[in-house]
Amino acid sequence: QVQLVESGGGLVQAGGSLRLSCLASGRTFSIYAMGWFRQAPGKEREFVAAINWSGTSTYYADSVKGRFTISRDNAKKTMYLQMNSLKSEDTAVYYCAARPEARGSRSSYEYDYWGQGTQVTVSS
């Protein structure tokens, strides 16, 4: 069992930055791959970024590549998403997710645990 709680969302101007955090609790966190997804009203949940269990491999959606950075600190049981150069198109509820696999996935269907989400709003 893994419980996830996101934080760090808020209102930011276009071009600004936010850092999201996802705090995990439960057993064997260090071997869980994790990811970030987002969902805007009326749209499908969209892959943002993923990271393997050790933090040595990361991958990103094309829409955020070069602007967002995913990382994790297993000692703190926390995953992060640093978001720079934010655009209005980034406005969404952001969710963290975890799966009991070494490698991450771009598919939301392959994650077993989800946080409640944190709202990110980018004003133009």
Secondary structure, DSSP 8 states (H G I E B T S, - for coil): -EEEEEE--EEEETT--EEEEEEEEETTGGG-EEEEEEE-TTS--EEEEEE-TTSS-EEE-TTTTTTEEEEEETTTTEEEEEE-S--GGG-EEEEEEEESSSS--S-GGG--EE---EEEEEE-
